[in-house]
Amino acid sequence: MKVFTLGEQVLREKALPVEHINDDIRSLTERMFVTMKEHNGIGLAGPQVGEKLRLFVVEIDDGIKRVFINPQIIETSAATSFYEEGCLSVPKVYENIERPEKIRVQAFNESGRPFTLDADGLLARVIQHEYDHLEGVLFIDRGDPEFKQKTIESFQKRAERKAKKEAEKKAREAKIAAKRAAKEGTDSGAHSAPEKAAV
């Protein structure tokens, strides 16, 4: 699955509730786990793979696969802590972000069963990070504004360079195709020309 990155609109849109937890949703969450592992992540939300749905998957170092569908964070602790966060949608960018140390979240699992989870430490942080994705919020929004602006500008320049390279590649391919077509047309014309009778 493609992981969408900073600058792509789906990451800034509010996700929609999952209406039916069925085989399609279960298949989606399984593919998200695979994609997350391929990118060495520990959490992945629907919008990050282009699915504007309120769901995310988490697997931290305890090895437990957790699926959160239509989650709601219903309590947060007054105590907060800083931790250096990164994101598959903002690759190679890290920043210390302050978040509540403990949370209580309600959600449905992949079987459609409701559950309530009290989380702290890394698990609490990852849940909050992924929940933000469902609201169109990225971790850089919660850090230093100047750092955020520099990051956005960096990704804009990166996207412009990529677009320029792709345009140049297409232009080269079109030029080669045109030369090939012209050559084939010349060759075809030479073969189809009638032989002149000897006089």
MOLINLIN-V405937 format. One line per field, one symbol per residue. phi: phi as a letter, one per 40 degrees, with the letter a starting at -180 (. if undefined). burial: 1 if it has 16 or more other C-alpha atoms within 10 Angstrom, else 0. Layout:
phi: ???
burial: ???
This chain:
phi: .cccbdhcddcbbccccccbcbcccccccccccccdccbfcbaabddcbgbcbcaabaacccgccbbbbfcbcbabcccbabacbbaccbcgbbacbcadcbabbbabcccgccabbcbbgccccccccccddcbgbbccccbcdcccccccccccccccccccccccccccccccccccccccccccccccccccccb
burial: 0011110001110111000000001101110110110000111111111101111111100000011111101001000000001111110000111111111111111100000000110011111111111111111100000001001100100010000000000000000000000000000000000000000
